Amino acid sequence: MSKIKFHIDDFGLTKSISNNLIFLLKKKPNSIKTISIIVNTNKKVNLFAKKILKINNKISIYLHLNLVDGKPLSKKLTKIVNTKGFFKNSFLKLLLIRFNPFFKIYKLEIKKEIENQIKVYLKLLKNINYKNPNQIYLDSHQHLHMLPWVFDLILELSKKYNIIFIRSTSEPFILSDTTNIFKVWFYKNLLKFIILRTFNYINLKKIKLKNIKTNQFFYGIINSGHMNNNYIKKIKKLKKSNYQILFHPNIAHKNEKNIFDNEKKIVYYLSKERAQEYNFLGKN
């Protein structure tokens, strides 16, 4: 697997997730090519980012837009947060907001938050002496940037903030194991796969007009939470170039549930699937 380069999401989300990923990077500094960083949930994210570069100063750092976990950076929001100030929407709710009579207000608040996260990210790059501190490579937490109306907002800001790369989700269908069809998680992932492929088709037309770079191929949705050697071997056989292979080896601590304001959310980062992907990357 030495020639395969992996991408990791959710760095910076919590202290434990960040420290665990730093340990993983130390263990396998040449296997992880790119990493996406969340900037709104941890005040020490700069320090964690500096540690990344000390391990591998060639690693590429992307902005991982986050519109669902923790508290936003923006103030005076009324529609996208709950009474405690935490993000209150999911992927599905943000999709349906497009049909809400107050959509214009939601849109303004989301745009405001995207812009503030971009500003903090650019400041972070300068503080850690990153190689390209004025260029933005962008993706998002739970693939929210692929929602067509959110994607449009990002494109509106692309020239102002020099967004030169946006992740696309052109994922070839790969059945890593025939027994997957008998498992519930496969059908959940399949639904996500279909939705994101559809949105990707819509968004690719827009991104080409803006002349913004993107990855041609993407892997990590259909097998999300169940990435394994068999799946990676099948990817290698395709002999594709310009791709991303996404992993979520994100292990949090149960005491970090206050970051989410929702005990169900922290369960995801304590699941055995997260640990399995972490252990897989540590061995490959």
C-alpha positions, -999 to 999 in steps of 0.1 A, spaced: 0 0 0 31 23 1 22 41 -32 -13 49 -20 -18 83 -4 -47 89 20 -67 120 29 -80 125 65 -110 147 75 -120 163 108 -86 173 122 -91 200 148 -127 190 157 -117 180 193 -85 178 213 -85 140 214 -92 136 177 -64 160 169 -39 143 192 -48 109 179 -43 120 144 -10 136 152 2 103 167 -10 85 135 9 110 114 41 103 134 36 66 129 29 69 91 42 103 79 45 93 43 11 76 39 -11 106 46 -8 132 18 -36 157 27 -56 166 58 -87 187 63 -89 210 93 -119 223 112 -114 258 127 -145 266 147 -145 241 176 -110 242 192 -92 274 202 -59 255 201 -62 244 165 -32 265 155 -9 246 179 -22 213 165 -16 225 130 20 234 138 26 199 151 14 185 117 40 205 98 67 195 122 60 159 113 56 164 76 61 199 61 50 187 27 15 177 38 -13 197 23 -38 213 46 -74 219 35 -102 239 50 -129 216 63 -160 238 64 -182 229 94 -219 239 95 -232 212 118 -210 205 148 -201 228 177 -207 266 177 -202 289 147 -176 316 147 -202 342 137 -223 362 161 -259 374 161 -272 344 142 -309 334 146 -317 307 121 -288 282 120 -282 278 157 -303 266 187 -310 285 219 -275 275 233 -257 289 202 -248 255 187 -254 245 151 -288 229 149 -290 216 113 -280 183 96 -272 176 60 -309 167 53 -322 198 71 -298 221 52 -310 205 20 -346 211 28 -339 247 39 -338 256 3 -376 253 3 -380 273 35 -398 307 33 -370 322 53 -343 307 30 -328 341 22 -320 346 59 -306 311 63 -285 317 32 -271 350 45 -261 334 78 -245 304 62 -225 327 39 -214 348 68 -202 317 87 -184 303 56 -166 336 52 -156 338 89 -142 302 88 -122 311 56 -107 341 74 -97 321 105 -83 294 82 -62 319 63 -49 334 95 -40 300 107 -20 293 76 0 324 81 6 317 118 20 282 111 42 295 82 24 272 57 39 269 22 9 285 4 -8 307 29 -29 326 4 -45 297 -14 -75 278 -2 -82 241 -8 -117 234 4 -140 205 14 -165 202 42 -177 183 72 -203 156 62 -199 168 25 -221 198 31 -204 219 5 -219 196 -21 -254 209 -14 -259 229 -46 -270 261 -29 -240 259 -4 -217 252 -34 -230 284 -51 -221 304 -20 -186 290 -20 -182 299 -57 -194 334 -49 -165 338 -25 -139 319 -46 -124 349 -63 -123 371 -32 -105 345 -11 -85 327 -38 -103 293 -35 -83 273 -60 -96 238 -52 -129 223 -41 -134 187 -35 -158 168 -58 -173 134 -51 -170 115 -84 -168 81 -68 -167 49 -89 -190 22 -75 -168 -5 -59 -183 -34 -40 -154 -43 -17 -171 -75 -6 -203 -92 -19 -214 -98 17 -219 -60 21 -253 -63 4 -265 -81 35 -255 -53 59 -275 -23 69 -246 1 68 -240 -6 31 -275 7 22 -270 39 43 -238 45 25 -253 37 -9 -280 64 -3 -253 89 5 -233 77 -26 -263 83 -49 -271 117 -34 -235 130 -36 -230 116 -71 -262 135 -82 -250 168 -66 -215 163 -80 -230 161 -115 -247 195 -109 -217 212 -93 -191 200 -118 -207 222 -145 -204 252 -123 -168 246 -111 -156 242 -147 -169 277 -155 -150 292 -126 -118 273 -136 -113 260 -101 -94 227 -96 -109 196 -83 -101 159 -79 -113 137 -108 -120 107 -87 -130 102 -51 -132 72 -28 -147 69 7 -184 71 7 -196 37 -3 -173 21 22 -173 48 48 -166 34 82 -155 1 66 -124 9 47 -102 -21 43 -74 -38 23 -97 -54 -1 -113 -20 -10 -79 -3 -14 -66 -31 -36 -96 -27 -59 -89 11 -61 -53 4 -71 -65 -19 -99 -84 9 -115 -51 28 -120 -68 62 -117 -49 95 -112 -60 128 -96 -80 111 -68 -87 113 -31 -91 84 -8 -109 96 23 -106 82 58 -122 91 91 -98 77 117 -113 101 143 -113 90 179 -127 114 204 -131 111 242 -165 108 259 -158 139 280 -158 160 248 -195 157 243 -199 193 254 -184 204 221 -214 189 203 -243 197 226 -257 164 216 -247 130 232 -257 111 200 -231 130 180 -202 120 203 -211 83 199 -201 85 162 -166 95 172 -164 67 198 -176 40 175 -156 9 166 -157 19 129 -136 50 137 -111 28 156 -110 3 128 -101 30 102 -75 44 126 -59 10 131 -60 3 94 -41 34 85 -16 27 113 -8 -6 96 -7 6 59 
